[in-house]
Amino acid sequence: MTVDLNKLSLKELRDLQSQVAKAISGYEDRRKREALAELEEKAKAMGFSLAELTGVTATRKRSPSVAKYANPANKSDTWSGRGRKPRWFTEALAKGKKPDDMAI
């Protein structure tokens, strides 16, 4: 396949660049899956799992956290208690409220 790049517009060149990047990524992903399948087969033939041999375990996915606190001014504004405290929570604490006062 021969393409005369000098005859293409800038938009066509960018489209072509995008298509090439996607093709390369797809090719690499396909090769990785093939290699992984081959390694899993080899490990299985020897009586092991690939995870057992590599010491890698599947990462568990966290479930979405449940809201524990609600903004007194806007009950739809909630916080799970994880991560950085929202501004409304910090301001309420500074005004003397307790976390239990804002608990859902």
N, CA, C and O atoms as a Tinker XYZ file with bonds, in Angstrom:
   416  protein
     1  N      0.846000   -1.169000    0.000000    73     2
     2  CA     0.000000    0.000000    0.000000    64     1     3
     3  C      0.890000    1.231000    0.000000    63     2     4     5
     4  O      1.668000    1.443000    0.930000    81     3
     5  N      0.777000    2.027000   -1.029000    73     3     6
     6  CA     1.565000    3.237000   -1.138000    64     5     7
     7  C      0.628000    4.434000   -1.143000    63     6     8     9
     8  O     -0.310000    4.494000   -1.938000    81     7
     9  N      0.887000    5.387000   -0.252000    73     7    10
    10  CA     0.079000    6.595000   -0.164000    64     9    11
    11  C      1.010000    7.776000   -0.392000    63    10    12    13
    12  O      2.064000    7.872000    0.238000    81    11
    13  N      0.627000    8.669000   -1.285000    73    11    14
    14  CA     1.421000    9.870000   -1.527000    64    13    15
    15  C      1.009000   10.905000   -0.487000    63    14    16    17
    16  O     -0.009000   11.579000   -0.642000    81    15
    17  N      1.796000   11.027000    0.565000    73    15    18
    18  CA     1.475000   11.920000    1.671000    64    17    19
    19  C      1.484000   13.381000    1.265000    63    18    20    21
    20  O      0.819000   14.202000    1.897000    81    19
    21  N      2.220000   13.717000    0.230000    73    19    22
    22  CA     2.303000   15.109000   -0.213000    64    21    23
    23  C      1.000000   15.604000   -0.830000    63    22    24    25
    24  O      0.779000   16.812000   -0.915000    81    23
    25  N      0.143000   14.698000   -1.256000    73    23    26
    26  CA    -1.109000   15.089000   -1.891000    64    25    27
    27  C     -2.265000   15.188000   -0.901000    63    26    28    29
    28  O     -3.362000   15.610000   -1.266000    81    27
    29  N     -2.022000   14.796000    0.361000    73    27    30
    30  CA    -3.090000   14.809000    1.366000    64    29    31
    31  C     -3.152000   16.157000    2.063000    63    30    32    33
    32  O     -2.137000   16.830000    2.241000    81    31
    33  N     -4.367000   16.540000    2.456000    73    31    34
    34  CA    -4.547000   17.778000    3.217000    64    33    35
    35  C     -4.140000   17.516000    4.670000    63    34    36    37
    36  O     -3.911000   16.373000    5.064000    81    35
    37  N     -4.053000   18.585000    5.452000    73    35    38
    38  CA    -3.684000   18.449000    6.860000    64    37    39
    39  C     -4.707000   17.595000    7.604000    63    38    40    41
    40  O     -4.337000   16.761000    8.430000    81    39
    41  N     -5.993000   17.799000    7.315000    73    39    42
    42  CA    -7.039000   17.003000    7.966000    64    41    43
    43  C     -6.882000   15.527000    7.608000    63    42    44    45
    44  O     -6.997000   14.663000    8.477000    81    43
    45  N     -6.625000   15.238000    6.356000    73    43    46
    46  CA    -6.453000   13.843000    5.918000    64    45    47
    47  C     -5.217000   13.219000    6.576000    63    46    48    49
    48  O     -5.232000   12.047000    6.954000    81    47
    49  N     -4.162000   14.004000    6.707000    73    47    50
    50  CA    -2.951000   13.496000    7.362000    64    49    51
    51  C     -3.212000   13.188000    8.840000    63    50    52    53
    52  O     -2.758000   12.170000    9.362000    81    51
    53  N     -3.938000   14.068000    9.493000    73    51    54
    54  CA    -4.264000   13.830000   10.916000    64    53    55
    55  C     -5.178000   12.628000   11.072000    63    54    56    57
    56  O     -5.013000   11.846000   12.008000    81    55
    57  N     -6.140000   12.466000   10.169000    73    55    58
    58  CA    -7.015000   11.292000   10.206000    64    57    59
    59  C     -6.200000   10.014000   10.013000    63    58    60    61
    60  O     -6.401000    9.019000   10.709000    81    59
    61  N     -5.289000   10.063000    9.064000    73    59    62
    62  CA    -4.425000    8.915000    8.808000    64    61    63
    63  C     -3.555000    8.610000   10.030000    63    62    64    65
    64  O     -3.371000    7.448000   10.392000    81    63
    65  N     -3.025000    9.654000   10.661000    73    63    66
    66  CA    -2.201000    9.481000   11.856000    64    65    67
    67  C     -3.016000    8.817000   12.972000    63    66    68    69
    68  O     -2.515000    7.935000   13.671000    81    67
    69  N     -4.253000    9.239000   13.132000    73    67    70
    70  CA    -5.131000    8.662000   14.153000    64    69    71
    71  C     -5.411000    7.187000   13.854000    63    70    72    73
    72  O     -5.395000    6.349000   14.756000    81    71
    73  N     -5.665000    6.883000   12.586000    73    71    74
    74  CA    -5.934000    5.501000   12.195000    64    73    75
    75  C     -4.716000    4.619000   12.428000    63    74    76    77
    76  O     -4.850000    3.474000   12.859000    81    75
    77  N     -3.531000    5.147000   12.145000    73    75    78
    78  CA    -2.301000    4.383000   12.347000    64    77    79
    79  C     -2.088000    4.121000   13.837000    63    78    80    81
    80  O     -1.731000    3.008000   14.222000    81    79
    81  N     -2.302000    5.131000   14.674000    73    79    82
    82  CA    -2.133000    4.962000   16.119000    64    81    83
    83  C     -3.088000    3.887000   16.651000    63    82    84    85
    84  O     -2.700000    3.060000   17.476000    81    83
    85  N     -4.348000    3.904000   16.171000    73    83    86
    86  CA    -5.316000    2.894000   16.603000    64    85    87
    87  C     -4.902000    1.501000   16.133000    63    86    88    89
    88  O     -5.033000    0.529000   16.877000    81    87
    89  N     -4.411000    1.404000   14.922000    73    87    90
    90  CA    -3.993000    0.106000   14.379000    64    89    91
    91  C     -2.810000   -0.449000   15.168000    63    90    92    93
    92  O     -2.760000   -1.646000   15.451000    81    91
    93  N     -1.864000    0.410000   15.522000    73    91    94
    94  CA    -0.695000   -0.029000   16.300000    64    93    95
    95  C     -1.134000   -0.499000   17.678000    63    94    96    97
    96  O     -0.689000   -1.546000   18.148000    81    95
    97  N     -1.996000    0.258000   18.323000    73    95    98
    98  CA    -2.488000   -0.111000   19.643000    64    97    99
    99  C     -3.237000   -1.440000   19.596000    63    98   100   101
   100  O     -3.039000   -2.302000   20.453000    81    99
   101  N     -4.095000   -1.601000   18.593000    73    99   102
   102  CA    -4.842000   -2.850000   18.441000    64   101   103
   103  C     -3.926000   -4.029000   18.195000    63   102   104   105
   104  O     -4.156000   -5.119000   18.718000    81   103
   105  N     -2.900000   -3.819000   17.412000    73   103   106
   106  CA    -1.940000   -4.881000   17.117000    64   105   107
   107  C     -1.207000   -5.293000   18.394000    63   106   108   109
   108  O     -1.053000   -6.482000   18.672000    81   107
   109  N     -0.760000   -4.311000   19.162000    73   107   110
   110  CA    -0.044000   -4.620000   20.402000    64   109   111
   111  C     -0.940000   -5.349000   21.393000    63   110   112   113
   112  O     -0.510000   -6.306000   22.037000    81   111
   113  N     -2.192000   -4.897000   21.516000    73   111   114
   114  CA    -3.133000   -5.559000   22.425000    64   113   115
   115  C     -3.381000   -6.998000   22.010000    63   114   116   117
   116  O     -3.412000   -7.901000   22.846000    81   115
   117  N     -3.559000   -7.204000   20.712000    73   115   118
   118  CA    -3.798000   -8.556000   20.184000    64   117   119
   119  C     -2.610000   -9.463000   20.472000    63   118   120   121
   120  O     -2.789000  -10.608000   20.888000    81   119
   121  N     -1.399000   -8.961000   20.254000    73   119   122
   122  CA    -0.185000   -9.759000   20.502000    64   121   123
   123  C     -0.047000  -10.096000   21.988000    63   122   124   125
   124  O      0.353000  -11.207000   22.337000    81   123
   125  N     -0.373000   -9.152000   22.854000    73   123   126
   126  CA    -0.308000   -9.397000   24.301000    64   125   127
   127  C     -1.299000  -10.479000   24.708000    63   126   128   129
   128  O     -0.968000  -11.370000   25.491000    81   127
   129  N     -2.530000  -10.399000   24.169000    73   127   130
   130  CA    -3.528000  -11.422000   24.496000    64   129   131
   131  C     -3.084000  -12.798000   24.024000    63   130   132   133
   132  O     -3.268000  -13.793000   24.725000    81   131
   133  N     -2.494000  -12.851000   22.822000    73   131   134
   134  CA    -2.008000  -14.133000   22.293000    64   133   135
   135  C     -0.888000  -14.684000   23.173000    63   134   136   137
   136  O     -0.870000  -15.877000   23.476000    81   135
   137  N      0.041000  -13.831000   23.581000    73   135   138
   138  CA     1.152000  -14.263000   24.425000    64   137   139
   139  C      0.636000  -14.748000   25.772000    63   138   140   141
   140  O      1.093000  -15.772000   26.280000    81   139
   141  N     -0.313000  -14.020000   26.353000    73   139   142
   142  CA    -0.874000  -14.408000   27.637000    64   141   143
   143  C     -1.597000  -15.749000   27.538000    63   142   144   145
   144  O     -1.454000  -16.598000   28.418000    81   143
   145  N     -2.366000  -15.939000   26.479000    73   143   146
   146  CA    -3.076000  -17.213000   26.293000    64   145   147
   147  C     -2.084000  -18.362000   26.157000    63   146   148   149
   148  O     -2.297000  -19.440000   26.712000    81   147
   149  N     -1.007000  -18.133000   25.421000    73   147   150
   150  CA     0.012000  -19.169000   25.239000    64   149   151
   151  C      0.684000  -19.508000   26.569000    63   150   152   153
   152  O      0.921000  -20.678000   26.867000    81   151
   153  N      0.987000  -18.491000   27.359000    73   151   154
   154  CA     1.615000  -18.732000   28.657000    64   153   155
   155  C      0.666000  -19.446000   29.613000    63   154   156   157
   156  O      1.091000  -20.316000   30.374000    81   155
   157  N     -0.618000  -19.085000   29.577000    73   155   158
   158  CA    -1.596000  -19.755000   30.433000    64   157   159
   159  C     -1.731000  -21.224000   30.062000    63   158   160   161
   160  O     -1.833000  -22.081000   30.940000    81   159
   161  N     -1.731000  -21.521000   28.758000    73   159   162
   162  CA    -1.797000  -22.915000   28.304000    64   161   163
   163  C     -0.592000  -23.704000   28.793000    63   162   164   165
   164  O     -0.739000  -24.824000   29.283000    81   163
   165  N      0.588000  -23.133000   28.665000    73   163   166
   166  CA     1.824000  -23.802000   29.086000    64   165   167
   167  C      1.807000  -24.070000   30.584000    63   166   168   169
   168  O      2.174000  -25.159000   31.025000    81   167
   169  N      1.381000  -23.081000   31.372000    73   167   170
   170  CA     1.308000  -23.248000   32.819000    64   169   171
   171  C      0.281000  -24.319000   33.186000    63   170   172   173
   172  O      0.518000  -25.137000   34.075000    81   171
   173  N     -0.854000  -24.307000   32.498000    73   171   174
   174  CA    -1.913000  -25.289000   32.762000    64   173   175
   175  C     -1.422000  -26.699000   32.437000    63   174   176   177
   176  O     -1.726000  -27.646000   33.163000    81   175
   177  N     -0.665000  -26.840000   31.347000    73   175   178
   178  CA    -0.128000  -28.144000   30.962000    64   177   179
   179  C      0.835000  -28.674000   32.018000    63   178   180   181
   180  O      1.004000  -29.885000   32.165000    81   179
   181  N      1.464000  -27.761000   32.749000    73   179   182
   182  CA     2.412000  -28.174000   33.787000    64   181   183
   183  C      1.749000  -28.266000   35.168000    63   182   184   185
   184  O      2.418000  -28.535000   36.165000    81   183
   185  N      0.413000  -28.037000   35.217000    73   183   186
   186  CA    -0.323000  -28.202000   36.465000    64   185   187
   187  C     -0.385000  -26.962000   37.337000    63   186   188   189
   188  O     -0.653000  -27.073000   38.533000    81   187
   189  N     -0.148000  -25.803000   36.785000    73   187   190
   190  CA    -0.179000  -24.564000   37.553000    64   189   191
   191  C     -1.095000  -23.560000   36.867000    63   190   192   193
   192  O     -1.489000  -23.728000   35.713000    81   191
   193  N     -1.417000  -22.521000   37.607000    73   191   194
   194  CA    -2.074000  -21.378000   36.969000    64   193   195
   195  C     -1.006000  -20.317000   36.763000    63   194   196   197
   196  O     -0.005000  -20.295000   37.479000    81   195
   197  N     -1.210000  -19.449000   35.802000    73   195   198
   198  CA    -0.238000  -18.402000   35.522000    64   197   199
   199  C     -0.101000  -17.462000   36.724000    63   198   200   201
   200  O      1.004000  -17.020000   37.043000    81   199
   201  N     -1.203000  -17.160000   37.382000    73   199   202
   202  CA    -1.167000  -16.294000   38.563000    64   201   203
   203  C     -0.349000  -16.952000   39.672000    63   202   204   205
   204  O      0.372000  -16.275000   40.405000    81   203
   205  N     -0.463000  -18.257000   39.789000    73   203   206
   206  CA     0.284000  -18.996000   40.806000    64   205   207
   207  C      1.788000  -18.907000   40.536000    63   206   208   209
   208  O      2.578000  -18.777000   41.471000    81   207
   209  N      2.176000  -18.975000   39.296000    73   207   210
   210  CA     3.594000  -18.932000   38.945000    64   209   211
   211  C      4.188000  -17.524000   39.046000    63   210   212   213
   212  O      5.346000  -17.356000   39.427000    81   211
   213  N      3.399000  -16.540000   38.708000    73   211   214
   214  CA     3.922000  -15.176000   38.714000    64   213   215
   215  C      3.736000  -14.483000   40.053000    63   214   216   217
   216  O      4.377000  -13.468000   40.324000    81   215
   217  N      2.870000  -15.020000   40.883000    73   215   218
   218  CA     2.610000  -14.395000   42.173000    64   217   219
   219  C      1.704000  -13.187000   42.065000    63   218   220   221
   220  O      1.556000  -12.428000   43.023000    81   219
   221  N      1.101000  -13.006000   40.911000    73   219   222
   222  CA     0.205000  -11.882000   40.693000    64   221   223
   223  C     -1.220000  -12.362000   40.910000    63   222   224   225
   224  O     -1.639000  -13.376000   40.351000    81   223
   225  N     -1.952000  -11.632000   41.719000    73   223   226
   226  CA    -3.359000  -11.964000   41.917000    64   225   227
   227  C     -4.199000  -10.897000   41.238000    63   226   228   229
   228  O     -3.754000   -9.767000   41.038000    81   227
   229  N     -5.380000  -11.263000   40.899000    73   227   230
   230  CA    -6.291000  -10.315000   40.250000    64   229   231
   231  C     -6.644000   -9.216000   41.234000    63   230   232   233
   232  O     -6.906000   -9.488000   42.405000    81   231
   233  N     -6.651000   -7.984000   40.769000    73   231   234
   234  CA    -7.009000   -6.877000   41.639000    64   233   235
   235  C     -8.509000   -6.863000   41.823000    63   234   236   237
   236  O     -9.266000   -7.069000   40.874000    81   235
   237  N     -8.928000   -6.621000   43.037000    73   235   238
   238  CA   -10.359000   -6.579000   43.283000    64   237   239
   239  C    -10.853000   -5.167000   43.039000    63   238   240   241
   240  O    -10.162000   -4.187000   43.318000    81   239
   241  N    -12.033000   -5.088000   42.524000    73   239   242
   242  CA   -12.620000   -3.791000   42.240000    64   241   243
   243  C    -13.439000   -3.351000   43.441000    63   242   244   245
   244  O    -14.186000   -4.135000   44.025000    81   243
   245  N    -13.288000   -2.108000   43.791000    73   243   246
   246  CA   -14.051000   -1.569000   44.906000    64   245   247
   247  C    -15.463000   -1.243000   44.445000    63   246   248   249
   248  O    -15.695000   -0.801000   43.320000    81   247
   249  N    -16.383000   -1.476000   45.350000    73   247   250
   250  CA   -17.745000   -1.076000   45.061000    64   249   251
   251  C    -17.880000    0.407000   45.398000    63   250   252   253
   252  O    -17.134000    0.922000   46.231000    81   251
   253  N    -18.792000    1.073000   44.780000    73   251   254
   254  CA   -18.960000    2.495000   45.075000    64   253   255
   255  C    -19.279000    2.680000   46.551000    63   254   256   257
   256  O    -20.036000    1.903000   47.133000    81   255
   257  N    -18.704000    3.707000   47.150000    73   255   258
   258  CA   -18.926000    3.941000   48.569000    64   257   259
   259  C    -20.305000    4.556000   48.793000    63   258   260   261
   260  O    -20.839000    5.257000   47.934000    81   259
   261  N    -20.853000    4.281000   49.941000    73   259   262
   262  CA   -22.177000    4.753000   50.298000    64   261   263
   263  C    -22.031000    6.095000   51.010000    63   262   264   265
   264  O    -21.121000    6.277000   51.819000    81   263
   265  N    -22.911000    7.016000   50.711000    73   263   266
   266  CA   -22.874000    8.329000   51.341000    64   265   267
   267  C    -23.182000    8.203000   52.833000    63   266   268   269
   268  O    -24.120000    7.508000   53.223000    81   267
   269  N    -22.388000    8.877000   53.660000    73   267   270
   270  CA   -22.594000    8.850000   55.108000    64   269   271
   271  C    -23.015000   10.201000   55.655000    63   270   272   273
   272  O    -23.659000   10.281000   56.701000    81   271
   273  N    -22.647000   11.275000   54.938000    73   271   274
   274  CA   -22.931000   12.624000   55.416000    64   273   275
   275  C    -23.617000   13.425000   54.321000    63   274   276   277
   276  O    -23.353000   13.241000   53.133000    81   275
   277  N    -24.509000   14.323000   54.749000    73   275   278
   278  CA   -25.198000   15.195000   53.804000    64   277   279
   279  C    -25.006000   16.644000   54.216000    63   278   280   281
   280  O    -24.968000   16.967000   55.404000    81   279
   281  N    -24.887000   17.506000   53.223000    73   279   282
   282  CA   -24.746000   18.932000   53.446000    64   281   283
   283  C    -26.054000   19.447000   54.056000    63   282   284   285
   284  O    -27.118000   19.238000   53.474000    81   283
   285  N    -25.999000   20.117000   55.215000    73   283   286
   286  CA   -27.241000   20.608000   55.829000    64   285   287
   287  C    -27.984000   21.603000   54.936000    63   286   288   289
   288  O    -29.212000   21.672000   54.985000    81   287
   289  N    -27.270000   22.365000   54.132000    73   287   290
   290  CA   -27.910000   23.357000   53.268000    64   289   291
   291  C    -28.492000   22.730000   52.005000    63   290   292   293
   292  O    -29.445000   23.260000   51.435000    81   291
   293  N    -27.923000   21.599000   51.560000    73   291   294
   294  CA   -28.371000   20.951000   50.325000    64   293   295
   295  C    -28.230000   19.442000   50.524000    63   294   296   297
   296  O    -27.137000   18.894000   50.382000    81   295
   297  N    -29.314000   18.789000   50.846000    73   295   298
   298  CA   -29.275000   17.355000   51.188000    64   297   299
   299  C    -28.807000   16.462000   50.039000    63   298   300   301
   300  O    -28.404000   15.324000   50.276000    81   299
   301  N    -28.851000   16.951000   48.809000    73   299   302
   302  CA   -28.390000   16.135000   47.689000    64   301   303
   303  C    -26.865000   16.147000   47.575000    63   302   304   305
   304  O    -26.290000   15.339000   46.847000    81   303
   305  N    -26.217000   17.051000   48.286000    73   303   306
   306  CA   -24.755000   17.143000   48.307000    64   305   307
   307  C    -24.254000   16.234000   49.427000    63   306   308   309
   308  O    -24.395000   16.567000   50.603000    81   307
   309  N    -23.672000   15.093000   49.072000    73   307   310
   310  CA   -23.287000   14.099000   50.075000    64   309   311
   311  C    -21.795000   13.795000   50.022000    63   310   312   313
   312  O    -21.096000   14.158000   49.076000    81   311
   313  N    -21.329000   13.120000   51.069000    73   311   314
   314  CA   -19.931000   12.698000   51.171000    64   313   315
   315  C    -19.894000   11.338000   51.842000    63   314   316   317
   316  O    -20.646000   11.087000   52.783000    81   315
   317  N    -19.025000   10.460000   51.365000    73   315   318
   318  CA   -18.954000    9.094000   51.876000    64   317   319
   319  C    -18.104000    8.969000   53.136000    63   318   320   321
   320  O    -18.158000    7.949000   53.823000    81   319
   321  N    -17.330000    9.987000   53.436000    73   319   322
   322  CA   -16.415000    9.895000   54.572000    64   321   323
   323  C    -15.037000    9.456000   54.138000    63   322   324   325
   324  O    -14.123000    9.378000   54.960000    81   323
   325  N    -14.871000    9.165000   52.854000    73   323   326
   326  CA   -13.572000    8.767000   52.305000    64   325   327
   327  C    -12.967000    9.929000   51.540000    63   326   328   329
   328  O    -13.678000   10.737000   50.942000    81   327
   329  N    -11.664000   10.001000   51.568000    73   327   330
   330  CA   -10.981000   11.023000   50.780000    64   329   331
   331  C    -11.037000   12.384000   51.446000    63   330   332   333
   332  O    -11.312000   12.506000   52.639000    81   331
   333  N    -10.775000   13.377000   50.664000    73   331   334
   334  CA   -10.710000   14.753000   51.149000    64   333   335
   335  C    -12.084000   15.239000   51.611000    63   334   336   337
   336  O    -13.097000   14.980000   50.961000    81   335
   337  N    -12.105000   15.944000   52.735000    73   335   338
   338  CA   -13.362000   16.463000   53.257000    64   337   339
   339  C    -13.863000   17.589000   52.357000    63   338   340   341
   340  O    -13.083000   18.445000   51.939000    81   339
   341  N    -15.164000   17.591000   52.058000    73   339   342
   342  CA   -15.699000   18.688000   51.251000    64   341   343
   343  C    -15.717000   19.991000   52.054000    63   342   344   345
   344  O    -15.735000   19.987000   53.285000    81   343
   345  N    -15.711000   21.076000   51.333000    73   343   346
   346  CA   -15.672000   22.391000   51.982000    64   345   347
   347  C    -16.849000   22.575000   52.929000    63   346   348   349
   348  O    -16.673000   23.097000   54.029000    81   347
   349  N    -18.048000   22.157000   52.525000    73   347   350
   350  CA   -19.216000   22.336000   53.371000    64   349   351
   351  C    -19.085000   21.562000   54.680000    63   350   352   353
   352  O    -19.581000   22.016000   55.711000    81   351
   353  N    -18.436000   20.417000   54.658000    73   351   354
   354  CA   -18.247000   19.614000   55.861000    64   353   355
   355  C    -17.284000   20.321000   56.812000    63   354   356   357
   356  O    -17.557000   20.426000   58.008000    81   355
   357  N    -16.163000   20.802000   56.286000    73   355   358
   358  CA   -15.168000   21.509000   57.089000    64   357   359
   359  C    -15.757000   22.785000   57.677000    63   358   360   361
   360  O    -15.514000   23.092000   58.844000    81   359
   361  N    -16.527000   23.535000   56.888000    73   359   362
   362  CA   -17.139000   24.769000   57.378000    64   361   363
   363  C    -18.152000   24.486000   58.476000    63   362   364   365
   364  O    -18.235000   25.235000   59.449000    81   363
   365  N    -18.921000   23.418000   58.333000    73   363   366
   366  CA   -19.905000   23.060000   59.356000    64   365   367
   367  C    -19.210000   22.675000   60.656000    63   366   368   369
   368  O    -19.677000   23.033000   61.738000    81   367
   369  N    -18.098000   21.949000   60.560000    73   367   370
   370  CA   -17.339000   21.597000   61.764000    64   369   371
   371  C    -16.793000   22.851000   62.445000    63   370   372   373
   372  O    -16.791000   22.944000   63.673000    81   371
   373  N    -16.331000   23.813000   61.647000    73   371   374
   374  CA   -15.792000   25.062000   62.195000    64   373   375
   375  C    -16.879000   25.869000   62.897000    63   374   376   377
   376  O    -16.585000   26.619000   63.828000    81   375
   377  N    -18.128000   25.724000   62.464000    73   375   378
   378  CA   -19.245000   26.446000   63.088000    64   377   379
   379  C    -19.780000   25.725000   64.311000    63   378   380   381
   380  O    -20.743000   26.180000   64.928000    81   379
   381  N    -19.161000   24.597000   64.671000    73   379   382
   382  CA   -19.550000   23.895000   65.886000    64   381   383
   383  C    -20.402000   22.655000   65.683000    63   382   384   385
   384  O    -20.750000   21.986000   66.656000    81   383
   385  N    -20.742000   22.338000   64.458000    73   383   386
   386  CA   -21.518000   21.123000   64.222000    64   385   387
   387  C    -20.638000   19.901000   64.431000    63   386   388   389
   388  O    -19.415000   19.973000   64.311000    81   387
   389  N    -21.275000   18.783000   64.744000    73   387   390
   390  CA   -20.564000   17.516000   64.899000    64   389   391
   391  C    -20.843000   16.648000   63.682000    63   390   392   393
   392  O    -21.877000   16.807000   63.033000    81   391
   393  N    -19.932000   15.731000   63.366000    73   391   394
   394  CA   -20.184000   14.837000   62.227000    64   393   395
   395  C    -21.513000   14.096000   62.346000    63   394   396   397
   396  O    -22.185000   13.851000   61.344000    81   395
   397  N    -21.893000   13.739000   63.581000    73   395   398
   398  CA   -23.158000   13.030000   63.771000    64   397   399
   399  C    -24.350000   13.877000   63.365000    63   398   400   401
   400  O    -25.384000   13.345000   62.959000    81   399
   401  N    -24.211000   15.216000   63.473000    73   399   402
   402  CA   -25.297000   16.102000   63.070000    64   401   403
   403  C    -25.554000   16.048000   61.577000    63   402   404   405
   404  O    -26.669000   16.314000   61.129000    81   403
   405  N    -24.543000   15.708000   60.809000    73   403   406
   406  CA   -24.673000   15.671000   59.348000    64   405   407
   407  C    -24.804000   14.254000   58.795000    63   406   408   409
   408  O    -24.902000   14.059000   57.583000    81   407
   409  N    -24.804000   13.277000   59.684000    73   407   410
   410  CA   -24.913000   11.872000   59.261000    64   409   411
   411  C    -26.264000   11.603000   58.629000    63   410   412   413
   412  O    -27.283000   12.163000   59.033000    81   411
   413  N    -26.250000   10.745000   57.640000    73   411   414
   414  CA   -27.489000   10.379000   56.943000    64   413   415
   415  C    -28.170000    9.266000   57.720000    63   414   416
   416  O    -29.235000    8.796000   57.319000    81   415
